Amino acid sequence: MRLGPAGWLYKDWEGVVYPTEKPKGFDPLRYIADFFDTVEINSSFYGPPVPKTTASWVRRVKDHHQFRFTAKLWRRFTHERDKAWTGGEVDQVRQGFDVMMDAGKLGAVLMQFPWSFKNTEANNEWLGDVVRTFSTYPLVVEVRHTSWLEPQFLRTLEEDGVGFVNIDQPLYHNSIGPSTHVTSHVGYVRVHGRNYKDWFREKAGVEQRYNYLYKPDELEPWVDRAKELASTRGTTEVYVITNNHYKGKAVANALMMKSMLTGEKVPAPSGVFEAYGDAVAEYTVPVEEGVEAAAN
């Protein structure tokens, strides 16, 4: 089971996740990989990463043998559905993803669809085409509308070897609630936060939508669900991704869940401990203290 945040490059993480005064040669990806064994790549949603970039990512985590990336599929295939994609666009995605896949560092490719993507014949056809186009990768699909929660859809995912993404999100009319569906060898959980005020507000920015810190009693059921996914027959790996990234809250909550799974306090960036001490104190120790304890 791998836990980690969605993304690692955010300006608002400065001074919270990352030190304000960084040592020479500081690498945020390497730093995050010291705390987690997965991270979900967000930037690939906005445009496919080039091979040079993905090769750099792979190189920077090569010493973390259990580390795996998961990566969002380019929104051209999930959100921009007004016209058919081109072979060139497919090649752009493959060129970057293949580098991670060949290195054994790509744990899953996330096809994230919006709430407006409902279970219709046309959308089923679109999703099927995406799955067939990228079937060489370990695929997982996130849908947010309850119309997809029908046995036939889950059976189709299982037949195609596509994982179902179990999500935590603000619940409105016809929004998918918490679940423990497993439809491939990859179990997947994404927690988005519960910022009801801004989730569907048209003018709300990304920072506002994902500005939410989970309390322990909100995370504990998801730890139990992750364990259930891991114990399901045929599951070989489970990814738990915290997407409430604003000001490092995703890091705080992922560390809390990691501690809940292990039953021990885990090291945390000192800035996270200082910012969210009331929430994380029972589950983490500042990284300096953790390093010192390990040395002794």
Secondary structure, DSSP 4 states (H G I P E B T S, - for coil): -EEEEB-S--GGGBTTTB-SSPPTT--HHHHHHTT-SEEEE-HHHHSPPPHHHHHHHHHHTTT-TT-EEEEEPPGGGTT--SS---HHHHHHHHHHHHHHHHTT-EEEEEEE--TT--S-HHHHHHHHHHHHHTTTS-EEEE--BGGG-SHHHHHHHHHHT-EEEEEE----TTB--------SSEEEEEE----HHHHS-TT--HHHHT-----HHHHHHHHHHHHHHHHSTT--EEEEEE---GGGHHHHHHHHHHHHHHTS-EEE-HHHHHHSHHHHTTTEEEHHHHHHHHH-
